């Protein structure tokens, strides 16, 4: 294993060591890939080709964010036959008593390759897998983890509703069409530990001197969303509460909850050193990705509220919505009109509920 060290200094003068691990066997098609030098405070975006011919034990590119925290920086794109579902982030923390994994990537095959990556770093047992939310790019590799003896899989209680929904079956059918080989052996996994209760309630797990507070963030982005506070390291795994290096997607969530949860997070964790999103690079303070996501959602809510109050029809409001300053941001073209459509309907419902 080769390691390169990159020092990142944040606005408070705190230094992070961002090591990029060139794991053996994972650069078979290096000429077709671009791997950023670092995964903290960068606008460089990975272009990783996942070969359908790679074996289960082929590690994936991996970055070291802290002494014991590792980060898989996924492609920023919709699923296609190039990324094969490696279009979201994941990570893991190695403690003296075992490993805590955060998300499982987008297929059973990628889940197995994530496990191979962990095994390339440590032989300590994987004790926990925390699924931040049910979207396929974060959760469809969980089946690989479920086969580990004694592991505890943690997820939001909304996972159960998702697994019985038409959305789940539609997603599985789509992936079976696009990456059928990678999806072999797939099934939805019921979490062993459900995070429930009121919004912002949390449960705590401790392992090997590390404390993980796992918060229920409601349904801001999916059927149920979690935030993970890696307490001793002052690190937050924020999942898809904020997006970095790409535009957000609102189709399964609630835009009001996005704004409320960001406001809550800012107040709850004023001294956080590092945030790791579900898409894009990790960031140090002042976390511009959070402000960018917040302002995008608020701006679109204001625009669609004005359209509803002005009796502009849905089709016209969506057609006329265009944030030119977001042109060139990854997935803006794919997501913005869908977001406008979704938030228009939200604003319409809100207007009806006040009368």
FIMIKOL-503858 format. One line per 2 residues: number of its first residue (from 1); their letters; for each residue x negated, y, z negated of N, C-alpha, C. Coordinates in steps of 0.1 Angstrom, whole numbers, plus 2048, in hexadecimal, padded with zeros to 3 digits. Example, Ala and Ser with C-alpha at 12.3 -4.5 7.8 and 13.67 -1.06 7.14 Angstrom:
1> as> 77C/7C7/7B2/785/7D3/7B2/77C/7DF/7B2 ~ 780/7EA/7B9/777/7F5/7B9/77F/800/7B1
***
This chain:
1> xx> 7F8/7F4/800/800/800/800/7F7/80C/800 ~ 7FA/816/809/7F3/822/809/7FB/82D/803
3> xx> 7F5/836/7FC/7FD/841/7F5/7F6/84E/7F8 ~ 7FF/858/7FC/7FA/866/7FE/801/86E/7F3
5> xx> 7FA/877/7ED/7FF/880/7E2/802/88E/7E7 ~ 80D/893/7E5/811/8A1/7E8/816/8A8/7DC
7> xx> 810/8B3/7D8/815/8BA/7CC/81F/8C5/7D0 ~ 82A/8C5/7C9/835/8CF/7CC/836/8D8/7BF
9> xx> 835/8E5/7C1/837/8EE/7B6/844/8F5/7B8 ~ 84D/8F4/7AE/85A/8FA/7AF/859/909/7AA
11> xx> 865/910/7AB/865/91E/7A7/862/921/799 ~ 863/917/790/860/918/782/852/914/77F
13> xx> 84A/911/789/83C/90D/787/83A/8FF/783 ~ 845/8F7/784/844/8E9/781/83F/8E1/78D
15> xx> 835/8D8/78A/82F/8D0/795/835/8C2/796 ~ 839/8BE/7A2/83D/8B0/7A5/833/8AA/7AE
17> xx> 830/89D/7AB/827/895/7B4/830/88D/7BD ~ 830/890/7CA/838/889/7D4/830/880/7DC
19> xx> 82E/874/7D8/826/86B/7DF/82E/863/7EA ~ 828/863/7F6/82F/85B/800/828/84E/801
21> xx> 830/843/800/82A/835/800/82C/82F/80E ~ 820/82D/814/821/826/821/821/817/81E
23> xx> 82D/812/81D/82E/804/819/82B/7FA/824 ~ 824/7F0/821/820/7E6/82B/82C/7E1/833
25> xx> 82A/7E0/840/834/7DA/849/83F/7E3/84D ~ 83F/7F0/848/84B/7F8/84A/849/802/855
27> xx> 83E/802/85C/83B/80B/867/838/804/874 ~ 83F/7FA/877/83D/7F2/883/83F/7FA/890
29> xx> 848/804/88F/84B/80C/89B/848/81B/898 ~ 83C/81D/892/839/82B/88E/83A/835/899
31> xx> 837/831/8A5/837/83B/8B0/846/840/8B2 ~ 850/839/8AD/85E/83D/8B0/864/843/8A3
33> xx> 85B/846/899/860/84B/88C/859/858/889 ~ 860/860/880/85A/86B/87A/85D/86A/86B
35> xx> 852/86A/863/854/86A/854/84E/876/84E ~ 856/87E/848/851/88A/841/846/887/838
37> xx> 83D/891/836/832/88F/82D/836/88E/81E ~ 841/895/81B/846/896/80E/855/896/80E
39> xx> 85C/893/803/86A/892/803/870/89C/7F9 ~ 869/8A6/7F4/86D/8B0/7EB/86C/8BE/7F2
41> xx> 876/8C6/7F2/876/8D4/7F7/870/8D4/805 ~ 876/8CB/80E/871/8CB/81C/87E/8CC/825
43> xx> 87C/8D2/830/886/8D1/83B/883/8C7/845 ~ 878/8C0/843/874/8B5/84C/87E/8A9/84A
45> xx> 883/8A4/855/88D/899/854/888/88C/85A ~ 889/881/853/884/875/859/88B/870/865
47> xx> 884/86A/86E/88A/863/87A/885/855/879 ~ 88C/84C/873/888/83F/871/891/835/879
49> xx> 88A/82D/881/891/823/889/891/816/881 ~ 89D/811/87E/89E/804/877/8A0/7F9/882
51> xx> 897/7F0/882/898/7E5/88C/8A1/7DA/887 ~ 8AA/7D6/88F/8B2/7CA/88C/8AA/7BD/88B
53> xx> 89E/7BE/88F/895/7B2/88E/88D/7B1/882 ~ 88D/7BC/87A/885/7BC/86D/88B/7B1/863
55> xx> 882/7AC/85C/886/7A1/852/88B/7A8/845 ~ 892/7A0/83D/898/7A5/831/88D/7AB/827
57> xx> 881/7A5/828/876/7A9/81F/86E/7B4/824 ~ 872/7BB/82F/86B/7C6/834/86E/7D3/82C
59> xx> 864/7D9/825/867/7E5/81D/86B/7F1/826 ~ 871/7FA/820/875/807/827/86C/812/822
61> xx> 86A/81D/82A/862/828/825/867/82E/818 ~ 85E/831/80F/861/835/802/858/840/7FD
63> xx> 85E/849/7F5/857/854/7EF/857/853/7E0 ~ 84C/857/7DA/84B/858/7CB/84D/866/7C6
65> xx> 858/868/7BF/85C/876/7BB/856/879/7AE ~ 855/870/7A4/84F/872/798/847/865/795
67> xx> 841/865/789/838/859/786/83F/84C/788 ~ 84D/84B/786/854/83F/786/861/83F/78E
69> xx> 862/84A/796/86F/84C/79E/86C/84C/7AD ~ 873/843/7B4/870/841/7C2/87D/844/7CA
71> xx> 87A/849/7D6/885/84F/7DE/884/84A/7ED ~ 88F/845/7F2/890/841/800/898/84C/807
73> xx> 891/853/810/896/85F/817/89C/85B/824 ~ 8A9/85A/825/8AF/854/831/8B1/85E/83D
75> xx> 8B3/858/848/8B6/861/854/8C2/86A/851 ~ 8C3/875/858/8CF/87D/857/8D6/87D/865
77> xx> 8DF/874/866/8E7/871/872/8F3/869/86F ~ 8FC/868/878/906/85E/876/901/850/879
79> xx> 907/846/874/902/838/877/901/836/886 ~ 8F6/830/88A/8F5/82C/898/8EC/820/899
81> xx> 8E9/81B/8A5/8E1/80F/8A6/8D2/812/8A4 ~ 8CE/81F/8A2/8C0/822/89E/8BE/821/88F
83> xx> 8C7/828/888/8C5/828/879/8CC/81C/872 ~ 8D5/816/879/8DC/80A/874/8E1/80B/865
85> xx> 8E5/817/862/8EB/819/855/8E1/81F/84B ~ 8D4/821/84F/8CB/828/846/8CC/837/848
87> xx> 8D8/83C/845/8DB/84B/847/8DF/851/83A ~ 8DA/84C/82F/8DC/852/822/8D0/84F/819
89> xx> 8D0/855/80D/8C4/853/804/8C7/849/7FA ~ 8BD/844/7F4/8BE/83B/7E8/8B1/83D/7E0
91> xx> 8B0/836/7D5/8A4/837/7CD/8A4/82D/7C1 ~ 899/82D/7BA/898/824/7AE/88E/82A/7A5
93> xx> 890/826/798/888/82A/78D/882/81E/786 ~ 875/81D/785/86E/812/77F/86B/815/770
95> xx> 872/80E/767/86F/810/759/867/804/753 ~ 863/805/747/85B/7FA/742/863/7ED/740
97> xx> 870/7EE/740/878/7E2/73E/880/7DE/74A ~ 87E/7E5/755/886/7E2/761/889/7EE/76A
99> xx> 890/7EB/774/893/7F5/77F/8A1/7F9/77F ~ 8A4/806/781/8B1/80C/783/8B1/811/792
101> xx> 8BA/80B/79A/8BC/810/7A8/8C7/819/7A9 ~ 8C6/823/7B2/8D0/82D/7B5/8D5/82B/7C3
103> xx> 8E0/826/7C5/8E6/823/7D3/8DF/818/7DA ~ 8E6/812/7E4/8E1/806/7EA/8E0/806/7F9
105> xx> 8E1/811/7FF/8E1/813/80E/8ED/80C/815 ~ 8EC/80C/822/8F8/80A/82A/8FC/7FD/830
107> xx> 8F5/7F2/82C/8F9/7E5/831/8F2/7DB/828 ~ 8F7/7CE/828/8F0/7C4/820/8E1/7C2/823
109> xx> 8DE/7C4/831/8D0/7C2/835/8C8/7CE/82F ~ 8CD/7DA/82F/8C5/7E5/829/8C4/7E4/81A
111> xx> 8CF/7DE/814/8CE/7DC/806/8C2/7D2/802 ~ 8C1/7C8/80B/8B6/7BE/808/8A8/7C5/80B
113> xx> 8A8/7CE/815/89B/7D4/817/898/7DF/80C ~ 8A2/7E5/807/8A0/7ED/7FB/89A/7E5/7EF
115> xx> 8A0/7D9/7ED/89A/7D1/7E3/88C/7CD/7E6 ~ 889/7CB/7F3/87B/7C7/7F7/872/7D3/7F4
117> xx> 877/7DF/7F6/86F/7EB/7F3/86C/7EC/7E4 ~ 876/7E9/7DB/874/7E9/7CD/86A/7DF/7C9
119> xx> 86B/7D3/7CF/862/7C8/7CC/854/7CB/7D0 ~ 852/7D4/7DB/845/7D8/7DF/83E/7E1/7D5
121> xx> 847/7E8/7CD/842/7F1/7C3/840/7EB/7B5 ~ 849/7E2/7B1/849/7DC/7A4/84F/7CE/7A4
123> xx> 84B/7C6/79B/851/7B9/799/85A/7B9/78D ~ 85D/7C5/787/866/7C5/77C/875/7C3/781
125> xx> 87D/7BD/779/88B/7B9/77D/893/7C5/780 ~ 89C/7C5/78A/8A6/7CF/78C/8B1/7CD/782
127> xx> 8B3/7D6/779/8BD/7D4/76E/8CA/7DB/772 ~ 8CA/7E6/779/8D6/7EE/77C/8D6/7F3/78A
129> xx> 8E1/7F3/790/8E4/7FA/79D/8EF/804/79A ~ 8ED/811/79C/8F7/81B/79B/8FB/81F/7A9
131> xx> 908/81D/7AC/90E/821/7B9/914/82F/7B7 ~ 90E/839/7BD/913/847/7BA/921/849/7C0
133> xx> 925/843/7CB/932/843/7D0/934/839/7DB ~ 940/837/7E0/943/82B/7E8/941/82C/7F6
135> xx> 93C/837/7FC/93A/838/80A/930/82E/80F ~ 932/829/81B/929/81D/81F/91B/820/81F
137> xx> 916/82C/822/907/82E/823/901/82E/815 ~ 909/82E/80A/904/82D/7FD/906/820/7F6
139> xx> 910/818/7FB/915/80D/7F3/915/7FF/7FA ~ 914/7FF/807/916/7F2/80D/90A/7E8/80C
141> xx> 8FF/7ED/806/8F4/7E3/803/8F5/7DD/7F5 ~ 900/7E0/7EE/901/7DB/7E0/902/7CC/7DF
143> xx> 907/7C6/7EA/909/7B7/7EA/8FB/7B0/7E7 ~ 8F0/7B7/7ED/8E3/7B1/7EB/8DF/7B1/7DC
145> xx> 8E2/7BC/7D5/8DF/7BE/7C7/8E7/7B5/7BE ~ 8F4/7B2/7C3/8FD/7AA/7BA/8F8/79C/7B8
147> xx> 8EE/798/7C0/8E9/78A/7BF/8DE/789/7B5 ~ 8DA/794/7AF/8CF/794/7A5/8D4/790/798
149> xx> 8CF/785/792/8D4/781/785/8D3/78C/77A ~ 8DE/78E/773/8DE/797/768/8DF/7A6/76B
151> xx> 8E0/7A9/778/8E1/7B7/77C/8EF/7BD/778 ~ 8EF/7CA/775/8FC/7D0/772/8FE/7DB/77C
153> xx> 908/7DA/784/90C/7E4/78E/915/7EE/789 ~ 912/7FB/78A/91A/806/784/920/80E/790
155> xx> 92D/811/78E/934/819/799/940/820/793 ~ 945/829/79A/951/831/796/95D/828/797
157> xx> 967/82B/78E/973/823/78E/97B/824/79B ~ 979/82F/7A2/97F/830/7AF/97A/826/7BA
159> xx> 96F/820/7B7/96A/815/7C0/975/80A/7C2 ~ 97C/807/7B8/986/7FC/7B9/991/800/7C2
161> xx> 995/80D/7C2/9A0/812/7CB/99A/812/7D9 ~ 98E/816/7DB/988/816/7E8/987/808/7EE
163> xx> 983/7FE/7E6/982/7F0/7EC/98F/7EA/7F0 ~ 99A/7F0/7EB/9A7/7EB/7F0/9AE/7F4/7FA
165> xx> 9A7/7FE/7FF/9AC/808/808/9AA/805/816 ~ 9B3/80A/81F/9B0/808/82E/9A3/80E/832
167> xx> 99F/819/82C/992/81F/82F/986/815/82E ~ 987/80D/824/97C/803/822/97C/7F9/82D
169> xx> 988/7F3/831/988/7EA/83B/984/7F0/849 ~ 988/7FC/84C/985/803/858/976/804/859
171> xx> 96F/808/84E/961/80A/84E/95A/7FD/850 ~ 95E/7F3/84A/958/7E6/84B/959/7E1/85A
173> xx> 965/7E2/860/967/7DE/86E/95E/7E6/877 ~ 95C/7F3/874/954/7FB/87D/945/7F7/87C
175> xx> 941/7F4/870/933/7F0/86F/930/7E2/874 ~ 93A/7D9/874/939/7CC/87A/938/7CD/889
177> xx> 93E/7D7/88E/93D/7D9/89D/930/7DF/8A1 ~ 92A/7E8/898/91E/7EF/89C/911/7E7/897
179> xx> 911/7E2/88B/905/7DB/886/90A/7CE/87F ~ 910/7C5/887/915/7B9/882/90B/7B0/87B
181> xx> 8FF/7AF/881/8F5/7A6/87B/8F1/7AC/86D ~ 8F0/7B9/86C/8EC/7BF/85F/8F6/7BD/854
183> xx> 903/7BC/859/90E/7BB/84F/912/7AD/84B ~ 90A/7A3/850/90D/795/84D/90C/793/83E
185> xx> 916/78C/838/917/78A/82A/91D/795/822 ~ 922/79F/828/927/7AB/821/934/7A8/81A
187> xx> 936/7AD/80E/943/7AF/807/942/7BA/7FE ~ 94D/7C0/7FB/94E/7CB/7F1/94B/7C6/7E3
189> xx> 944/7CE/7DC/940/7CA/7CE/947/7D2/7C4 ~ 94E/7CB/7BB/954/7D2/7AF/949/7D4/7A5
191> xx> 948/7E1/7A1/93E/7E4/797/940/7DC/78A ~ 935/7D9/783/935/7D2/776/939/7DD/76B
193> xx> 934/7E9/76D/937/7F4/764/93E/7FF/76B ~ 94A/803/767/951/80D/76E/950/81A/766
195> xx> 94D/825/76D/94C/832/767/95A/838/769 ~ 961/83C/75E/96F/840/75F/971/84C/755
197> xx> 97D/84E/752/981/859/749/983/866/750 ~ 981/871/748/984/87E/74E/977/882/756
199> xx> 97A/88C/75F/96E/892/766/964/897/75C ~ 958/894/75F/94C/898/758/94A/890/74B
201> xx> 952/886/748/94F/87C/73E/943/874/743 ~ 93B/86E/73A/930/866/73F/92D/85A/736
203> xx> 926/851/73C/921/845/734/912/846/735 ~ 90B/840/72C/8FD/840/72B/8F7/832/72B
205> xx> 8ED/830/734/8E5/824/733/8D6/828/730 ~ 8D0/81F/728/8C2/821/725/8BA/815/729
207> xx> 8AE/817/72E/8A6/80C/732/897/810/732 ~ 88F/809/72A/881/80B/72B/87C/819/728
209> xx> 883/820/71E/87F/82D/71B/885/838/724 ~ 88E/834/72D/895/83E/735/8A4/83E/732
211> xx> 8A9/84A/733/8B8/84C/730/8BE/851/73D ~ 8CA/84B/740/8D1/84F/74C/8E0/852/748
213> xx> 8E3/85E/748/8F1/862/746/8F9/863/753 ~ 903/85B/754/90B/859/761/918/860/75F
215> xx> 91A/86A/767/926/873/766/931/870/770 ~ 93D/870/76C/949/86F/775/94B/87D/77A
217> xx> 949/87F/787/94C/88C/78E/959/88C/796 ~ 961/883/793/96F/883/799/96E/87E/7A7
219> xx> 975/885/7B0/976/880/7BE/973/88C/7C7 ~ 967/892/7C5/964/89E/7CE/960/89A/7DC
221> xx> 95B/88E/7DE/956/88A/7EB/95B/87C/7F0 ~ 961/874/7E6/965/866/7EA/970/862/7E0
223> xx> 972/855/7DF/97C/84F/7D6/977/851/7C7 ~ 96A/854/7C6/965/855/7B8/956/858/7B9
225> xx> 951/863/7B2/944/868/7B4/93D/868/7A6 ~ 930/865/7A6/928/865/79A/91C/86E/79C
227> xx> 917/873/791/90A/87B/790/902/874/785 ~ 8F5/872/788/8EC/86B/77F/8E2/875/77A
229> xx> 8E1/876/76D/8D7/87F/766/8CC/876/761 ~ 8C0/876/767/8B4/86F/762/8AE/878/758
231> xx> 8B2/876/74B/8B1/880/741/8A2/884/73E ~ 89A/87B/73B/88C/87E/737/884/885/742
233> xx> 888/883/74E/881/889/75A/887/896/75F ~ 893/89A/758/89A/8A6/75C/89D/8A5/76B
235> xx> 8A2/89A/76F/8A5/897/77E/8B4/893/77F ~ 8BA/898/789/8C8/895/78D/8C9/88F/79A
237> xx> 8D0/883/79A/8D4/87D/7A7/8E2/882/7A9 ~ 8E4/88B/7B3/8F0/892/7B5/8F9/88C/7BF
239> xx> 8F4/882/7C6/8FB/87B/7D1/900/885/7DB ~ 90D/885/7DF/912/88E/7EA/91A/89A/7E4
241> xx> 916/89E/7D8/91C/8AB/7D3/916/8B6/7DB ~ 90A/8B6/7DF/904/8C0/7E7/8FB/8B8/7F2
243> xx> 8FB/8BE/7FE/8F3/8B8/809/8E7/8C1/80C ~ 8DC/8BA/80F/8D0/8C1/813/8CD/8BE/822
245> xx> 8C9/8C7/82A/8C4/8C5/838/8D0/8C0/841 ~ 8DC/8C2/83C/8E8/8BE/844/8F4/8C4/83F
247> xx> 8FF/8C3/847/90C/8C9/843/913/8BE/83A ~ 91D/8C3/832/925/8BA/82A/930/8B3/832
249> xx> 936/8AA/82C/942/8A3/831/94C/8A2/826 ~ 959/8A6/82A/963/8A8/820/96F/89E/821
251> xx> 96E/894/82A/97A/88D/82E/980/884/823 ~ 979/880/818/97E/878/80E/980/87E/800
253> xx> 97C/88B/800/97B/891/7F2/985/89C/7F0 ~ 981/8A6/7E8/98A/8B1/7E4/980/8BD/7E3
255> xx> 983/8C7/7EB/97A/8D2/7EC/97A/8DB/7DF ~ 985/8DC/7D8/985/8E3/7CB/97B/8DC/7C2
257> xx> 97C/8CE/7C1/973/8C7/7B8/964/8C9/7BC ~ 961/8CB/7C8/953/8CE/7CC/94E/8DA/7C5
259> xx> 956/8E5/7C6/952/8F2/7C0/952/8F1/7B1 ~ 95C/8EA/7AB/95D/8E9/79C/951/8E1/797
261> xx> 94E/8D6/79E/943/8CD/79A/936/8D4/79B ~ 933/8DC/7A5/927/8E3/7A6/926/8ED/79B
263> xx> 931/8F5/798/931/8FE/78D/92D/8F7/780 ~ 934/8EC/77E/931/8E4/772/923/8E0/771
265> xx> 91D/8DA/77C/910/8D5/77C/906/8E0/779 ~ 908/8EC/77F/8FE/8F7/77C/8FE/8FB/76D
267> xx> 90A/8FB/767/90B/8FE/759/905/8F3/750 ~ 908/8E6/754/905/8DB/74C/8F6/8D8/74C
269> xx> 8EF/8DB/757/8E1/8D7/758/8D8/8E3/75C ~ 8D7/8ED/754/8D0/8F9/758/8C1/8F7/759
271> xx> 8BB/8EC/753/8AD/8EB/753/8A8/8DF/75C ~ 8B1/8DB/765/8AD/8D0/76E/8A1/8D4/776
273> xx> 898/8CA/778/88B/8CD/780/88D/8C8/78E ~ 894/8BD/791/895/8B7/79E/8A3/8B2/7A0
275> xx> 8A8/8B4/7AC/8B5/8AE/7B1/8B3/8A6/7BD ~ 8B9/89A/7BD/8B8/891/7C8/8C6/88F/7CE
277> xx> 8C8/894/7DA/8D5/892/7E0/8D7/885/7E7 ~ 8E3/882/7EC/8E5/876/7F3/8E1/877/802
279> xx> 8DE/883/806/8DA/886/814/8D0/891/814 ~ 8C5/890/81A/8BB/89B/81B/8B0/899/810
281> xx> 8A7/8A2/810/89B/8A1/807/89F/8A5/7F9 ~ 898/8A1/7EF/899/8A5/7E1/895/8B4/7E0
283> xx> 89A/8BB/7D6/897/8C9/7D4/894/8CD/7C6 ~ 88B/8D7/7C5/888/8DD/7B8/891/8EA/7B7
285> xx> 891/8F0/7AB/899/8FC/7A9/893/907/7B2 ~ 89C/910/7B7/8AA/912/7B3/8B4/90A/7BB
287> xx> 8B1/8FF/7C1/8BA/8F5/7C7/8C3/8FC/7D2 ~ 8BD/902/7DD/8C5/908/7E7/8CF/900/7ED
289> xx> 8CE/8F2/7EE/8D8/8EA/7F4/8E5/8EB/7EC ~ 8E4/8ED/7DF/8F1/8EE/7D7/8F8/8FB/7DB
291> xx> 8F1/906/7DB/8F7/912/7DF/8FD/912/7ED ~ 8F5/90C/7F7/8FA/90B/805/906/903/806
293> xx> 907/8F7/7FF/913/8EF/7FF/91F/8F6/7F9 ~ 91D/8FD/7EE/927/904/7E7/92D/90F/7F0
295> xx> 924/917/7F6/929/922/7FE/930/91D/80B ~ 92B/912/811/932/90C/81C/940/908/819
297> xx> 942/901/80E/94F/8FC/80B/958/908/807 ~ 953/911/7FF/95B/91D/7FC/95F/925/808
299> xx> 956/927/811/958/92F/81D/963/928/825 ~ 962/91B/827/96C/914/82F/97A/914/828
301> xx> 97A/913/81B/987/914/813/98D/922/816 ~ 985/92C/815/98A/93A/817/990/93C/825
303> xx> 989/936/82E/98D/938/83C/99A/930/83F ~ 99B/924/83A/9A7/91C/83C/9B3/921/834
305> xx> 9B0/927/828/9BB/92D/820/9C1/939/828 ~ 9B8/941/82E/9BC/94C/836/9C5/948/842
307> xx> 9C0/93D/848/9C8/937/853/9D6/932/84F ~ 9D6/92B/844/9E3/926/83F/9EC/932/83C
309> xx> 9E7/93B/834/9EF/947/830/9F4/94F/83C ~ 9EC/94F/846/9EF/957/852/9F8/94F/85C
311> xx> 9FC/943/858/A04/93A/861/9FD/936/86E ~ 9F0/936/86D/9E9/930/879/9EA/921/878
313> xx> 9ED/91B/883/9EF/90C/883/9E1/905/882 ~ 9E2/8F8/87E/9D6/8F0/87B/9CD/8F0/887
315> xx> 9D2/8ED/893/9C9/8EB/89E/9C2/8F8/8A1 ~ 9C8/903/8A0/9C2/910/8A3/9B7/913/899
317> xx> 9BB/911/88C/9B2/914/881/9A5/90C/882 ~ 9A6/8FF/886/99B/8F7/887/992/8FB/893
319> xx> 999/8FD/89E/992/901/8AA/98A/90E/8A8 ~ 990/918/8A1/989/925/89F/97F/925/895
321> xx> 97E/91A/88D/974/91A/882/966/917/887 ~ 95D/920/885/94F/91D/88A/945/926/882
323> xx> 93D/91F/87A/933/926/872/926/926/87A ~ 923/931/881/918/931/88B/90B/930/883
325> xx> 90A/935/877/8FE/933/86F/8FA/925/86B ~ 904/91C/86D/902/90E/86A/8FE/906/877
327> xx> 8FE/90D/883/8FB/906/88F/8EC/901/88E ~ 8EA/8F5/892/8DD/8EF/891/8DA/8E7/884
329> xx> 8E3/8E8/87A/8E2/8E0/86E/8E7/8D2/872 ~ 8E0/8C8/86D/8E4/8BA/871/8F3/8B7/86D
331> xx> 8FA/8B1/876/908/8AC/874/912/8B7/873 ~ 90E/8C4/876/918/8CE/876/922/8CC/881
333> xx> 91D/8C9/88D/926/8C7/898/930/8BB/896 ~ 92B/8B1/88F/933/8A5/88C/93D/8A7/881
335> xx> 93A/8B0/877/942/8B1/86B/94A/8BE/86A ~ 946/8C9/870/94D/8D5/86C/95B/8D5/870
337> xx> 95F/8D1/87C/96D/8D2/87F/975/8C8/877 ~ 970/8BD/873/976/8B3/86A/978/8BA/85C
339> xx> 96E/8C1/858/96F/8C7/84B/97A/8D2/84B ~ 97A/8DA/856/984/8E4/857/992/8DE/857
341> xx> 994/8D4/85E/9A1/8CD/85F/9A5/8C8/851 ~ 99C/8C2/84A/99F/8BD/83C/9A2/8C8/833
343> xx> 99A/8D3/833/99D/8DE/829/9A9/8E6/82D ~ 9AC/8E7/83A/9B9/8ED/83D/9C5/8E6/837
345> xx> 9C5/8D9/838/9D0/8D1/832/9D0/8D2/823 ~ 9C4/8D3/81D/9C4/8D5/80E/9CA/8E3/80B
347> xx> 9C6/8ED/812/9CB/8FA/810/9DA/8FB/812 ~ 9DF/8F4/81C/9ED/8F3/81F/9F5/8ED/813
349> xx> 9EF/8E2/80E/9F5/8DC/802/9F5/8E5/7F6 ~ 9EA/8EC/7F4/9E9/8F5/7E9/9F3/900/7EA
351> xx> 9F5/905/7F6/9FF/910/7F8/A0D/90B/7F5 ~ A10/8FE/7F9/A1E/8F9/7F7/A20/8F7/7E8
353> xx> A15/8F3/7E1/A16/8EF/7D2/A19/8FC/7CA ~ A15/908/7CF/A17/914/7C7/A24/91A/7CA
355> x> A2C/914/7D3/A3A/91A/7D6/A45/911/7D0
***
